[in-house]
């Protein structure tokens, strides 16, 4: 069964999280990123944390939650 990703819905959610702390799990690596959302784009967003700035693609999201 294929999973449809609603990029518009994710984009709207990320816009509301700009400037807020989040925890993101990447599907491709299982890696957890913690930091502040500094920018939201139509297909990705930027999280700035202890590891520096990281660009996260919507298609690589496994989980996203505000902390």
Buried (B, 14 or more C-beta within 10 A) or exposed (E): EEEEEEEEEBBEBBEEBEEEBBBBBBEEEEEEBEBBBEEBEEEBBBBBBEEEEBEBEBEBBEEBEEE
